[in-house]
Amino acid sequence: MEKRLTYEDCQYTAEWLLSHTKHRPQVAVICGSGLGGLTDKLTQTQIFDYSEIPNFPQSTVQGHAGRLVFGFLNDRACVMMQGRFHLYEGYPLWKVTFPVRVFQLLGVDTLVVTNAAGGLNPKFEVGDIMLIRDHINLPGICGENPLIGPNDERYGVRFPAMSDAYDREMRQKAHSAWKQMGEQRELQEGTYVMVAGPSYETVAESRLLQQLGADAVGMSTVPEVIVARHCGLRVFGFSLITNKVIMDYESLEKTNHEEVLKTGKQAAQKLEQFVSILMTSIPLPDHAR
């Protein structure tokens, strides 16, 4: 079994990054499938391949480039993950969430999560953006939580609350920013459910998830949010609805990753513009005011 990375290992990675860049990010953004284009909006960029960063896992999924990009977005110092890690790639959850620990040690205070997701809510259309209000951690309910194992108090408490995981103030600001953009479709808001993947859901599973109160389903995001809240980061996030989940046995449609990436491409620019606008709403750190 692979040895779990310690606080000192995270510190070593953070110190390596700090010694190789002059950037001092306040905001970290995790770019979901097909959403890596957000990094193109950064200025004064500095890019690291995951393979050159000590202790960093490698991304193996199409649509995930595998690069850490530092830069500025709307005057906010950012670090962006162009490609995340997933449970279905065979990584333990402590490794999936390792970058979040590193971000906190870099001085980041806000984490923005994005993902491509299937729409369970019948009101959702393909291309909609859903502001995440809450999540259902299905792997966690079944015993797969990134905080399982020894707790290091230097990160946070043994039993962190998750009832306030997605920052209310930032959600309100997101609705205001959306109105400013003048989009025809309203900004959706709802609950994201994480399944382990990599197979897509059966019709029966999809119906169950809908009955549990989920509006969108995906295979990521929740572990990173749990770890971010554990170490005190402000969190908000979005799902890009790239397909409608199949609920009907008569349907001949099939969900596939190519379709997800294609739809993501068409709607991603809207989400990228939205995240850029929202950057200015993130409170500046105390020392910068």
C-alpha positions in Angstrom: 0.0 0.0 0.0 1.3 3.5 -0.9 2.6 5.5 2.0 0.3 8.4 2.8 1.9 11.9 2.3 2.5 13.8 5.5 2.1 17.4 6.5 5.9 17.7 5.9 5.6 16.3 2.4 2.9 18.9 1.6 5.1 21.6 3.1 8.0 20.4 1.0 5.9 20.7 -2.2 4.6 24.1 -1.2 8.1 25.4 -0.5 9.4 24.0 -3.8 6.7 25.9 -5.6 7.2 29.1 -3.6 10.9 28.9 -4.4 10.3 28.4 -8.2 7.7 31.2 -8.6 7.3 34.8 -7.5 3.5 34.3 -7.6 1.7 34.3 -4.2 -1.9 33.1 -5.0 -4.9 34.0 -3.0 -7.4 32.0 -5.0 -7.1 28.4 -6.3 -9.3 27.1 -9.1 -9.8 23.5 -10.1 -10.8 23.2 -13.7 -13.1 20.3 -14.5 -13.4 18.3 -17.8 -13.1 20.6 -20.8 -12.8 23.7 -18.6 -9.1 24.1 -18.7 -9.5 27.1 -21.1 -10.0 29.3 -18.0 -6.2 29.4 -17.7 -6.1 31.3 -21.1 -7.6 34.2 -19.3 -4.7 34.5 -16.8 -2.0 37.2 -17.3 1.7 37.0 -16.2 1.4 33.2 -16.3 3.9 30.7 -15.1 3.2 27.0 -15.8 4.4 23.8 -14.2 3.7 20.3 -15.5 2.4 18.1 -12.7 5.3 15.7 -13.6 7.9 18.4 -12.5 6.3 19.1 -9.1 7.5 17.0 -6.2 4.9 14.5 -4.8 2.2 15.6 -7.3 0.0 12.9 -8.9 -0.5 12.7 -12.7 -3.8 13.3 -14.5 -4.6 10.5 -16.9 -8.0 11.6 -18.3 -8.8 13.1 -21.7 -9.8 16.8 -21.2 -7.4 17.2 -18.3 -4.1 18.7 -19.4 -2.1 18.1 -16.2 -0.6 21.5 -15.5 -0.5 24.0 -12.6 -0.8 27.5 -13.9 -0.1 30.6 -11.8 -1.2 34.1 -12.9 -3.6 37.0 -12.4 -7.3 37.0 -13.2 -9.1 40.3 -12.8 -6.3 41.5 -10.5 -6.6 38.4 -8.2 -3.5 36.3 -7.8 -4.6 32.7 -8.8 -3.3 29.2 -9.1 -5.3 26.9 -11.4 -5.3 23.2 -11.8 -5.7 22.4 -15.5 -6.8 18.8 -14.8 -7.8 17.2 -11.5 -7.4 13.7 -10.1 -10.2 11.2 -9.6 -11.0 8.1 -7.5 -11.7 6.1 -10.7 -8.1 6.6 -11.9 -7.0 4.4 -9.0 -5.8 7.2 -6.7 -6.6 7.1 -3.0 -8.6 10.1 -1.9 -5.8 11.6 0.2 -3.8 11.8 -3.0 -6.8 13.2 -5.1 -6.9 16.0 -2.5 -3.2 16.5 -2.0 -3.1 19.7 -4.2 -5.7 21.4 -1.9 -3.4 20.9 1.1 -0.6 22.4 -0.9 -2.7 25.4 -1.9 -3.5 26.2 1.7 0.2 26.1 2.6 0.9 28.4 -0.4 -1.3 31.0 1.3 -4.5 30.4 -0.7 -7.8 31.4 1.2 -10.4 30.6 -1.4 -11.0 27.5 -3.6 -13.2 27.6 -6.7 -14.3 24.2 -8.0 -15.7 23.5 -11.4 -16.9 20.3 -13.0 -18.8 18.8 -15.9 -21.9 17.1 -14.7 -25.0 15.3 -15.8 -28.3 17.0 -15.2 -30.8 15.1 -12.9 -33.1 18.1 -12.4 -35.7 17.9 -15.2 -35.7 21.8 -15.4 -32.0 21.8 -16.4 -31.0 22.2 -20.0 -27.7 21.1 -21.5 -25.3 24.1 -21.3 -26.8 25.4 -18.0 -24.5 26.4 -15.2 -25.4 25.2 -11.7 -24.1 27.0 -8.7 -23.4 24.3 -6.1 -25.4 24.9 -3.0 -24.7 21.6 -1.3 -23.4 18.1 -2.1 -24.1 14.4 -1.4 -20.9 12.5 -0.8 -22.0 9.0 -1.9 -18.5 7.5 -1.6 -18.3 9.0 1.8 -21.5 7.5 2.9 -20.1 4.2 1.8 -16.7 4.6 3.6 -14.5 6.6 1.1 -13.8 10.0 2.7 -10.5 11.9 2.2 -10.2 12.6 5.9 -10.2 8.9 6.9 -7.0 8.0 8.7 -4.9 10.0 11.3 -6.0 13.6 11.7 -3.3 16.3 11.7 -4.5 19.2 13.8 -2.2 21.6 11.9 -4.8 21.3 9.0 -8.0 21.2 11.0 -10.2 19.5 13.5 -11.0 15.7 13.6 -14.8 16.2 12.8 -15.2 19.2 10.5 -18.8 20.6 9.8 -20.0 20.4 6.2 -23.4 22.1 6.6 -21.8 25.4 5.4 -19.4 24.0 2.9 -20.4 26.3 0.0 -19.9 30.0 1.0 -23.3 31.7 1.2 -22.0 35.2 0.6 -20.2 34.1 -2.6 -23.4 32.4 -3.8 -25.3 35.6 -3.4 -22.5 37.5 -5.3 -22.7 34.9 -8.0 -26.4 35.5 -8.6 -25.7 39.3 -8.8 -22.9 38.8 -11.3 -25.1 36.5 -13.4 -27.7 39.3 -13.6 -25.0 41.7 -14.8 -24.1 39.3 -17.6 -27.7 39.5 -18.9 -27.9 35.8 -19.8 -31.2 34.4 -21.1 -31.1 31.3 -19.1 -31.2 31.8 -15.3 -28.3 30.6 -13.1 -29.3 27.3 -11.7 -28.6 26.4 -8.1 -28.7 22.9 -6.6 -27.1 19.9 -5.0 -24.2 17.9 -6.7 -23.9 14.2 -6.0 -20.6 12.5 -6.4 -20.5 8.9 -7.6 -17.2 7.0 -7.9 -17.3 6.2 -11.6 -15.9 5.6 -14.2 -19.1 3.9 -15.5 -22.1 6.2 -16.0 -25.2 5.6 -14.0 -27.9 3.0 -14.8 -31.5 4.3 -15.2 -32.3 2.9 -11.7 -29.3 4.6 -10.2 -30.2 7.9 -11.8 -33.7 7.7 -10.5 -32.4 6.9 -7.0 -30.0 9.9 -7.1 -32.9 12.2 -8.2 -35.0 10.9 -5.3 -32.1 11.6 -2.9 -32.5 15.3 -3.8 -29.6 15.6 -6.2 -29.8 18.1 -9.2 -26.5 17.1 -10.9 -24.2 14.1 -10.8 -20.5 13.8 -11.4 -17.3 11.9 -10.4 -15.3 14.6 -8.7 -15.2 17.8 -6.6 -16.6 16.6 -3.3 -13.3 15.2 -1.9 -11.5 18.5 -2.7 -14.3 20.5 -1.0 -14.2 18.4 2.1 -10.4 18.9 2.4 -10.6 22.6 1.7 -13.2 23.1 4.4 -11.2 20.9 6.8 -8.3 23.4 6.4 -10.4 26.5 6.6 -10.7 27.6 3.0 -13.7 29.5 1.6 -15.3 27.4 -1.1 -17.7 28.0 -3.9 -18.2 26.1 -7.2 -20.1 25.4 -10.4 -21.3 22.4 -12.4 -21.6 22.8 -16.2 -24.5 20.6 -17.2 -23.1 18.8 -20.3 -25.7 16.1 -20.7 -29.2 15.2 -19.4 -29.0 12.0 -17.4 -31.1 9.2 -18.9 -34.1 8.4 -16.8 -36.2 6.4 -19.3 -35.9 2.8 -20.2 -37.3 3.6 -23.7 -34.5 6.1 -24.4 -31.9 5.0 -27.0 -29.4 7.7 -26.0 -26.1 6.8 -24.3 -23.9 9.2 -22.3 -20.3 9.3 -23.5 -17.2 11.3 -22.5 -16.8 12.7 -26.0 -20.2 14.3 -25.9 -19.5 15.7 -22.4 -16.3 17.4 -23.7 -18.0 18.7 -26.9 -20.9 20.3 -25.0 -18.5 21.5 -22.4 -16.5 23.3 -25.1 -19.6 25.2 -26.3 -20.7 26.4 -22.9 -17.3 26.6 -21.2 -16.6 30.2 -22.5 -19.7 31.4 -20.6 -18.5 29.7 -17.4 -15.0 31.1 -17.9 -16.4 34.7 -18.3 -18.5 34.2 -15.2 -15.6 33.0 -13.0 -13.5 36.0 -14.3 -16.2 38.4 -13.2 -16.7 36.7 -9.8 -13.0 37.1 -9.0 -13.5 40.7 -8.1 -16.2 39.7 -5.6 -13.8 37.5 -3.6 -12.8 39.5 -0.4 -9.1 40.5 -0.4 -7.0 39.0 2.3 -6.7 41.1 5.5 -3.1 42.0 4.8 -4.0 43.4 1.3 -6.8 45.7 2.4 
